[in-house]
């Protein structure tokens, strides 16, 4: 039986759930900028996890399933801070119980340049390899990213 992307098999002894996703999700808090499609108002949030098909993001605004958001995700490759710029669709949304003014949204990538997809794949691959070696690549935190973006203004 398949339910929400998860195969569930029940036996006399236990229930087994195995994810059937094409791409492995990587749990990372990466800084993001996002806006509703067509809006010039940019907001800030962070990822909870990310893969080649989409991401889960923590944000302060309540968006509806089906709405399109423009999302920039910032990360580092070596000593460079880079970002991907993508259009996404909200596929699910939950309110954070601990913080009533924040939401967790599952976003599916619906448009991304070839170059940005290549950057994302390289980053995810390097992070996966580093995790297997129990080392993490350098990631710019929210504080560093905000300081840099404020200097540019």
C-alpha positions in Angstrom: 0.0 0.0 0.0 1.3 3.5 -0.9 0.5 6.5 1.2 2.0 10.0 0.7 5.2 8.8 -1.0 5.7 6.1 1.7 5.3 2.4 1.1 3.8 0.6 4.1 3.9 -3.1 4.5 2.3 -4.7 7.6 3.2 -8.2 8.8 2.3 -10.2 11.9 5.3 -8.8 13.7 5.8 -5.2 12.7 4.9 -2.4 10.3 7.7 -1.3 7.9 7.7 2.1 6.3 10.3 2.9 3.6 10.5 6.2 1.8 10.1 6.0 -2.0 11.6 9.4 -2.9 13.8 9.7 -6.0 16.3 12.0 -4.2 17.6 11.8 -0.7 16.7 14.8 1.5 19.5 16.5 3.3 18.7 18.2 6.6 20.2 21.7 6.5 19.3 25.2 7.7 20.3 27.4 4.8 19.3 31.0 4.6 16.5 31.8 2.1 14.8 34.8 0.5 11.3 34.3 -0.8 8.4 36.2 -2.2 5.0 35.5 -3.7 5.1 35.3 -7.5 4.8 38.8 -8.9 5.5 40.6 -5.6 8.4 42.9 -4.9 8.2 42.2 -1.1 11.0 39.9 -0.1 11.0 37.9 3.2 13.6 35.8 4.9 13.5 32.2 6.2 15.5 29.1 6.3 15.5 25.6 4.9 14.8 22.5 7.0 15.8 20.1 4.3 16.5 20.2 0.6 16.9 17.8 -2.4 16.9 18.1 -6.2 13.1 18.1 -6.3 12.3 20.6 -3.7 12.8 21.8 -0.1 11.1 22.3 3.2 11.2 25.9 4.4 10.4 27.7 7.7 8.7 31.0 7.1 6.5 33.6 8.8 3.7 34.0 6.2 0.8 31.7 5.6 0.7 30.6 1.9 -1.9 28.3 0.5 -1.2 25.0 -1.3 -0.8 25.6 -5.0 0.6 29.2 -4.6 3.9 29.9 -6.5 6.9 31.4 -4.6 10.2 32.7 -5.9 12.9 31.3 -3.6 16.6 32.0 -3.3 18.6 29.5 -1.3 22.1 30.6 -0.2 25.0 28.2 0.5 28.7 28.1 0.2 31.0 26.3 -2.1 34.5 26.5 -0.6 35.0 30.2 0.2 32.3 31.5 -2.1 28.8 32.3 -1.1 26.4 31.3 -3.9 22.7 31.0 -4.3 20.1 29.3 -6.5 17.1 31.3 -7.7 14.0 29.2 -8.3 10.3 29.2 -8.7 8.4 26.8 -6.5 4.9 25.6 -5.7 3.6 25.1 -2.2 2.6 21.4 -1.9 1.8 21.3 1.8 1.8 23.7 4.8 1.8 23.2 8.6 1.9 25.7 11.5 4.8 25.3 14.0 3.1 24.3 17.3 6.0 25.8 19.3 5.8 29.2 17.5 2.3 30.1 16.4 3.5 32.8 13.9 5.7 30.4 11.8 4.9 27.9 9.2 6.7 24.9 7.6 6.0 24.5 3.9 6.9 21.8 1.5 7.9 23.4 -1.8 8.4 21.7 -5.2 10.8 23.2 -7.7 8.9 24.1 -10.8 11.4 26.3 -12.6 15.2 26.6 -12.2 18.0 27.5 -14.6 20.3 24.8 -15.8 23.2 26.6 -14.1 21.4 26.7 -10.7 20.4 23.1 -10.9 24.1 22.3 -11.6 25.2 24.4 -8.5 22.6 22.6 -6.4 23.6 19.1 -7.5 27.3 19.9 -6.9 26.5 21.3 -3.4 24.3 18.3 -2.5 26.8 15.8 -3.7 29.7 17.5 -1.8 27.5 17.6 1.3 26.5 13.9 1.0 30.1 12.9 0.5 31.3 15.0 3.4 28.6 13.5 5.6 29.7 10.0 4.7 33.2 10.9 5.8 31.6 12.6 8.9 32.8 16.0 7.9 30.6 18.9 6.9 31.5 21.5 4.2 31.7 25.1 5.3 28.3 26.6 5.4 27.6 30.3 5.8 25.2 30.8 8.8 22.4 33.2 8.8 24.4 35.8 10.7 27.3 35.9 8.2 24.9 36.0 5.2 22.9 38.8 6.8 26.0 40.8 7.5 27.2 40.5 3.9 23.8 41.4 2.4 23.6 44.5 4.7 27.1 45.7 3.6 26.0 45.6 -0.1 23.1 48.1 0.6 
